[in-house]
Every structure is written in structure tokens, then in C-alpha cells.
Amino acid sequence: MTKTLDSLSTIELLALAQAVRLQDCNDEVALPPVSSAPVDFTCRVKGTVERGKGSDRAGTNRARTAEAMIMLLVVSGVTREHSPAKLIEAWKTFGSLDKKGMEARKNSLSSDELALFNQCSDLFQSEIVDQIARIPAKGGVKFRGDVEKV
């Protein structure tokens, strides 16, 4: 009896997802960019699925963002007595917004504030983001077809 991918149990799907790691086989020589290749094979996945201990983490990707903001405050000559607390409070407020929340916040700006926001955003894009060296990335790989469990 065969099963489709949709009929695999959650544990079987976890096992399959962990058994095959794209980074281990993402070969652009075997499958060049903007190409496809037919496949028809059967494999057997046998083993155990394990989960490590979970942990919590901050709900944001702060990478170097916090350090960059702090350095901006330092080199801008912000005085310890006044501005940092207000700026940090604003950073806390805006940094915790999701995409929808940030969009709502931007929609609440006056036309002058929105113009300034857009000007700063354009400058940030052209003077910072566009200047970062590009990292070559491989094209995405998709599988279109049927998966059966035999």
C-alpha cells in the first residue's frame, strides 16, 4: 500500500524533513539555475526522530541593530541627562511592532512626518543597504510531483 505525502503522520514528516537537508545537496552543477529535471525514485527512511530541549529567546532579530542604535546615540552627542531615555523608549515601542503594527503607525503620521520618514528611509536604503556587499545566493529549489510512502 502506498501513501501520499499528505497522509504521512506528523512524526513521519518530521523524520523526512530532518533526513533531507537542502544545504547538503544544493548543487548548481547538478541542477543549474532556471532548469528542471525529472525524478522517480523510492527511498526508505528508517531511524528515530529526536527533539532537543527547548529554550526561549527574544521575539526579535536584533542582530547588530541594538548596538548600531547605541553607537548612533553615542556619536550624535546625545546628552546622558535627557535624550537617551526618550530615544530608547521610542526604540522599545517601535522595535516591538510587527509588520502590521508598523504599517498602522506609519499611517498615523502627519503628511510632514510621513515625508520625513520616507526621506530618511530612502537615505537609509541608498547610503547603507545598497552599499552592503551582495552575497551570492542559489536559486530556490522546489519539488513538484507526488511523494508516496510504500
C-alpha positions, 0 to 999 in steps of 0.5 A: 500500500502506498501513501501520499505525502499528505497522509504521512503522520506528523512524526513521519514528516518530521523524520523526512524533513530532518533526513533531507537537508537542502544545504547538503545537496544544493548543487548548481552543477547538478541542477543549474539555475532556471532548469528542471529535471525529472525524478522517480525514485523510492527511498526508505527512511528508517531511524528515530526522530529526536527533539532537543530541549527547548529554550526561549529567546527574544521575539526579535532579530536584533542582530547588530541593530541594538548596538548600531542604535547605541553607537548612533546615540553615542556619536550624535552627542546625545546628552546622558541627562535627557535624550537617551531615555526618550530615544530608547523608549521610542526604540522599545515601542517601535522595535516591538511592532510587527509588520502590521503594527508598523504599517498602522503607525506609519499611517498615523503620521502627519503628511510632514512626518510621513515625508520625513520618514520616507526621506530618511528611509530612502537615505537609509536604503541608498547610503547603507543597504545598497552599499552592503556587499551582495552575497551570492545566493542559489536559486530556490529549489522546489519539488513538484510531483507526488511523494508516496510512502510504500 
